Amino acid sequence: MVEKMQWTNALSTRPSLEAAIQEVVTQVQQTISGTLDVGIVFIASAFESEYARLMPLLQEKLSIPVLIGCSGGGIVGMTENGAKEIEANVAISLSVGQLPGVSVTPFLMRPDELPDLDGPPQQWVDLVGVAPEKQPDFIVLADPMAGGLNDFLQGMDFAYPSAAKVGGLASAGSMSARTCVFYQDDVYFGDIVGIALSGNIKLDAIVAQGCRPIGPVYRVTEGERNIILELQEVDSDENSHPPLKILQEMLETLSEADREKIQNSLFVGIAQNEFKATLEPGDFLIRQPMGIDPRVGALAIGDRVRPGQRIQFHLRDAQTSADDLDILLKRYGLEQSSQPSAPLGALMFACLGRGKSLYNKADFDSSLFTQTISNVPISGFFCNGEIGPVSGTSFIHGFTSVFGILRQP
């Protein structure tokens, strides 16, 4: 008889670390009996002074061969009443899995150990310890103080181009609190940890960037590093113009509500597929404007640009974020309804800028997930940056909710 896969989550908001750990361990043991294969723990930064005690206490009460985690300014987990997002308060969320037929490989990487991007992909394979032929998917947690995070994702995409990579950067509830990651039985500062999953499992990614496009699609005709100097409307014979002039003309075409939003909710979407004729919302990598040079009308953004790239301006607000996530979750639910096996569990990596501060409502993203994709335990945290793919390439996002959904292939 083939052993059944199991995945569960336990959440505690008890102020004592020992009591919180005992509560999540008891909940887990009541749900899954037998040997565990993997665990992921998220702990609120309110427990900062107790970080070093977390993993030894957990491993003492619950033997887990592979265990990783990180700190979070907000923690996501399951209660009897459904998904819960604990913001700016004490919380521990523990997810564990019993995964027969699955190979689980943990890894710890220090920034100074990362291979040169000009080197062969085998160097990354040697560092991770999993052959690409095993078709692994990855869950990645990183301290935002770790250097070379973009290089790390680029190298992982180079070595494992078809693998899903989801995760987040550790966060804290205040500027003074330290961020960290956890690996096996210890705490680490400034490093990257992760899990490679291969075999009888698949990790699906949903990346909800929460924006809607405004105006036409443009092509970058002149740009340097992260600065857009000139844009030309795609499929137009008009001359190219500086971004500032284009935005000023666009203002006249927008509604009064959108004119107000453009003052502080303007973003730039960079198309990731050079060959796709009709671009849809999921085809853009959303980046934040960094500043405008009024002398020449140039626009600086939070990513590199090059001539020939297509861009479209976007707006973000609570309603747009809600609608975007709702559409993506329903699309995924519809796709999965025809599959023989239901999703096993889910991880949510949401920006610190979402949650109550965006929606004026608690538990929004996680509740929308569980309402749309029912009977799937979810856990996660609010991040300093979210890791997820756009058009097959892995990026660090902002203001985004990334979901990693575990299922049998």
MODAHU-V220542 format. One line per field, one symbol per residue. ss: DSSP state (h for helix, s for strand, l for the rest). phi: phi as a letter, one per 30 degrees, with the letter a starting at -180 (. if undefined). burial: b if it has 16 or more other ideal C-beta (glycine too) atoms within 10 Angstrom, else e. A space follows every 10 residues. Layout:
ss->???
phi->???
burial->???
This chain:
ss->lllllsssss ssllllhhhh hhhhhhhhhh hllllslsss sssshhhhhh hhhhhhhhhh hllsllssss sslssssssl lsssssslll lsssssssll lsssssssss hhhlllllll lhhhhhhhll lhhhllssss ssllllllhh hhhhhhhhhl llllsssssl llllllllll sssllsssll sssssssssl lsssssssll lsssssssss ssssllssss ssslllllll slhhhhhhhh hllllhhhhh hllllsssss slllllllll hhhsssssss sssllllsss slllllllls sssssllhhh hhhhhhhhhh hhhhhhllll llllssssss sllllhhhhl lllhhhhhhh hhllllssss sssllsssss llssssslll sssssssll
phi->.ddddbbbbb bbcddddddd dddddddddd cbcjdccabb bbbdddcedc edcededddd cbdbdbbbla dbdabcacbd cjdbccchad abbbcbbcbd iccccdbbbc edcddddddd deddddddjb deddhdcbcb bbdddddidd dedddddddb dcddbblace bbdbddddca bbbhbbcbci bbbabccbjd abcccbccdi bbdbiddccd cbabhccccb bbddibcddd bdeddddddd edccdddddd dddbbdbccc dccdcddcdc eddccdbddc lbcddcidbc bdadbbejdc bbdbbbaddd dddddddddd ddeddddcdd bdecabbcbc dedciddcch adiddddddd ddcdibdbbl accdlccadb hicdbccbhc ccccccadd
burial->eeeebbbbbb bbbeeebeeb bebbbebbee eeeeebbbbb bbbbbbbbeb beebbebbee ebebebbbbb bbbbbbbbee eebbbbbeeb bbbbbbbbbe ebebbbbbbe beebbeeeee bebbbebbeb ebeeebbbbb bbbbbbebbe ebbbbbbebb eebbbbbbbb bbbeeebebb bbbeeebbeb bbbbbbbbee bbbbbbbbbb bbbbeebbbb eebeeebbbb bbbeeeeeeb bbbbebbeeb eeeeeeebee bbeeebbbbb bbeeeeeebe bbbbbbbebe ebeeeebbbb beeebeeebb bbbbbbbeeb bbebbeebbe ebeeebeeee eebbbbbbbb bbebbeebbe eebbbbbbbb ebbeebbbbb bbbbbbbbbb eeebbbbbbb bbbbbbbbe
